[in-house]
Amino acid sequence: MKIISYPLSVLFALTFFLVLVVFHPLQWVAFNVFGYKSHKSVVDFMNLLLTRSLLILGIHVKRINKPAIPENRTVIIVSNHQSLFDIPPIIWFFRKHHIKFVSKKELGKGIPSVSYNLRHGGAALIDRKDGKAAIVELGKFSKKLNKNTWGAAIFPEGTRSRNGKPKSFSTNGLKMILKYNPDAIVLPISINNSWKVFRYGKFPLGLFSPITIYTHQPIEANSIDMNDLLNEVEEKVKSKISD
């Protein structure tokens, strides 16, 4: 199995990188000539292709459970984090909710398509070494979500789980977002198996491990005490993470 993964990993890497390179100028044109909606459509389609490119590795990404989620509301997705391949499916599957991410500022430059979208698509770029500046940036981000009725996705674990086992949650980011979006909908999701893409390390990549995204029932943020909400969200996310 590992022998087969070498040529497939090369083909996947070339395809993945080609998508990023091709969509970088498309994003520029869409954003600068046609505006936000056009840019978002380009980004959505790019993330569909990035998600589908995993089929080269024999990896199908499937969304399990599809509860009704009100549109035209700020939706805050709270998820475990296993690899970079968590992100394209979230953007694609929940595209109706204009999902934005909180990311470290280093990713805002040097990566075709990804860096451009982070800088111009509404994400928050955080300096992890400067706590005060990070709080200010997160506050601005939270206000933008409220103003534009955008959604957000946050990973309370902070860093990726290398073996799929969930880490303890830090809820400061979620608290800040809810402070400025008290009427938001909180949507817990549980991701499984994306860590297995890197089971051998960065190269070669793992094969034939379907990635699943389980969508829990949405929670009205203002319907429950904050501490109870945070505990319930963490419990739900971890309840569907397989060993």
C-alpha positions in Angstrom: 0.0 0.0 0.0 2.7 2.4 0.9 4.6 1.7 -2.3 1.5 2.7 -4.3 1.2 5.9 -2.4 4.5 7.4 -3.7 3.3 8.0 -7.3 -0.2 8.9 -6.2 1.2 11.4 -3.7 3.2 13.1 -6.5 0.2 13.2 -8.8 -2.0 14.6 -6.0 0.6 17.2 -5.0 0.9 18.4 -8.6 -2.9 18.6 -9.0 -3.4 20.4 -5.7 -0.7 22.9 -6.4 -2.0 23.5 -10.0 -5.5 24.3 -8.7 -4.0 26.9 -6.3 -1.8 28.4 -9.0 -4.7 28.6 -11.6 -7.2 30.1 -9.1 -4.9 32.8 -7.8 -5.3 35.1 -10.8 -9.0 34.1 -11.1 -9.5 35.3 -7.5 -7.7 38.6 -8.3 -9.9 39.3 -11.3 -13.1 38.3 -9.5 -12.3 40.4 -6.4 -11.0 43.5 -8.2 -13.3 43.6 -11.2 -16.6 42.0 -10.0 -16.5 42.3 -6.2 -17.1 40.1 -3.2 -19.8 37.8 -4.5 -17.8 36.9 -7.6 -14.7 36.3 -5.5 -16.6 34.1 -3.2 -18.0 32.0 -6.0 -14.4 31.5 -7.3 -13.2 30.5 -3.9 -16.1 28.1 -3.4 -15.4 26.3 -6.7 -11.7 26.1 -5.9 -12.4 24.4 -2.6 -14.7 21.9 -4.4 -11.8 21.0 -6.7 -9.4 20.8 -3.7 -11.8 18.5 -1.9 -12.3 16.3 -5.0 -8.6 16.1 -5.7 -8.3 13.8 -2.6 -10.0 11.2 -4.8 -6.5 10.8 -6.4 -5.5 9.3 -3.1 -8.6 7.2 -3.0 -10.1 9.5 -0.3 -13.7 10.4 -0.4 -15.0 13.3 1.7 -18.5 12.7 3.0 -20.8 14.9 5.1 -22.8 12.8 7.6 -26.1 14.1 9.0 -27.5 17.3 7.5 -29.7 19.2 10.0 -31.6 22.2 8.8 -29.5 25.3 9.3 -31.2 28.7 9.0 -29.8 30.9 6.2 -29.1 34.6 6.5 -27.8 34.1 10.0 -24.3 34.2 11.5 -23.3 30.5 11.8 -20.3 29.7 14.0 -18.9 26.3 13.2 -16.9 24.7 16.0 -14.8 21.7 15.0 -11.9 19.5 16.0 -8.9 19.9 13.8 -6.9 17.1 12.2 -5.2 18.4 9.1 -5.2 21.1 6.5 -7.7 19.0 4.6 -10.4 19.9 7.1 -10.7 23.3 5.6 -11.7 22.9 1.9 -14.6 20.7 2.7 -15.9 23.1 5.4 -15.8 26.0 2.9 -17.6 23.9 0.2 -20.2 22.1 2.3 -21.2 25.2 4.2 -20.7 27.7 1.4 -24.2 29.2 1.9 -23.1 30.6 5.2 -20.0 32.5 4.0 -17.6 30.8 6.3 -14.5 32.7 7.4 -11.5 31.4 9.3 -9.2 32.7 12.0 -5.7 32.0 10.9 -2.1 32.7 11.9 -0.8 35.7 10.0 2.1 33.8 8.5 -0.4 32.1 6.1 -1.4 35.5 4.8 1.6 35.6 2.4 3.5 33.2 0.1 0.8 30.6 -0.6 -0.9 30.9 -4.0 -4.7 31.4 -3.7 -4.7 30.6 0.0 -2.9 33.7 1.1 -4.9 35.9 -1.3 -8.2 34.6 0.0 -7.1 35.0 3.7 -6.2 38.7 3.0 -9.2 39.6 0.9 -11.9 37.1 1.7 -12.7 38.2 5.2 -10.5 36.0 7.4 -8.8 37.1 10.6 -5.0 37.0 10.5 -3.7 36.6 14.1 -0.2 37.2 15.4 0.1 34.4 18.0 3.1 36.1 19.5 1.3 39.3 20.3 -1.7 38.5 22.5 -3.1 42.1 22.6 -2.9 42.6 18.9 -4.6 39.2 18.4 -7.5 40.2 20.6 -7.9 43.5 18.7 -7.9 41.6 15.4 -10.4 39.0 16.6 -12.7 41.8 17.8 -12.6 43.4 14.4 -13.3 40.1 12.8 -16.3 39.4 15.1 -17.8 42.8 14.2 -17.4 42.0 10.5 -19.2 38.8 10.9 -22.1 40.6 12.5 -22.2 43.4 10.0 -22.1 41.1 6.9 -24.0 38.2 8.4 -21.0 36.0 7.6 -20.3 32.7 9.3 -17.0 31.6 11.0 -15.2 28.3 11.6 -12.9 28.0 14.6 -10.8 25.1 15.9 -10.7 25.4 19.7 -7.9 22.9 20.0 -5.6 25.5 18.6 -3.3 23.1 16.7 -3.9 20.0 14.6 -4.3 16.6 16.2 -1.6 14.4 14.7 -3.3 11.1 15.7 -7.0 12.1 15.5 -7.4 12.2 19.3 -9.0 15.5 20.3 -7.1 17.9 22.5 -8.5 20.1 25.2 -10.6 23.1 24.0 -9.7 26.7 24.5 -12.9 28.7 24.2 -11.6 32.3 24.3 -12.0 32.8 20.5 -15.6 31.5 20.6 -16.4 33.8 23.5 -15.1 36.8 21.6 -17.1 36.0 18.5 -20.3 35.4 20.6 -19.8 38.7 22.4 -20.4 40.6 19.1 -22.8 38.0 17.7 -25.1 37.0 20.6 -27.9 35.9 18.2 -25.6 33.6 16.2 -26.2 29.9 15.6 -23.4 27.6 16.9 -22.9 24.5 14.8 -20.7 21.7 16.2 -19.1 19.4 13.7 -16.8 16.4 14.1 -14.2 15.5 11.6 -12.7 12.0 11.3 -9.7 10.5 9.4 -8.2 13.6 7.8 -5.2 13.1 10.0 -4.6 9.8 8.2 -3.6 11.6 5.1 -0.3 12.3 6.9 -0.1 9.0 8.7 3.4 8.4 7.1 4.5 12.0 7.5 4.5 14.7 4.8 5.5 12.2 2.1 4.2 9.8 1.0 0.5 10.5 1.8 -2.0 8.0 3.3 -4.5 6.3 1.0 -8.1 5.1 1.1 -9.2 6.5 4.4 -12.6 8.3 3.9 -12.9 11.6 5.6 -16.2 12.2 7.3 -17.7 15.4 8.6 -20.6 14.8 11.1 -22.9 17.8 11.5 -24.6 18.1 14.8 -27.8 19.9 15.5 -27.3 23.7 15.5 -27.7 25.5 18.8 -29.1 29.0 19.3 -26.4 30.8 21.1 -28.7 33.0 23.2 -30.9 30.0 24.3 -28.4 28.7 26.9 -26.0 30.0 29.5 -22.5 30.6 28.0 -20.7 28.1 30.1 -23.3 25.4 29.4 -23.1 26.3 25.7 -19.3 25.9 25.7 -19.5 22.6 27.5 -22.3 21.2 25.3 -20.4 22.2 22.1 -17.2 20.5 23.2 -19.1 17.4 24.3 -20.9 17.1 21.0 -17.8 17.6 18.9 -15.9 15.0 20.8 -18.8 12.5 20.9 -18.5 11.7 17.2 -14.7 11.5 16.9 -13.7 7.9 16.4 -10.7 6.3 18.0 
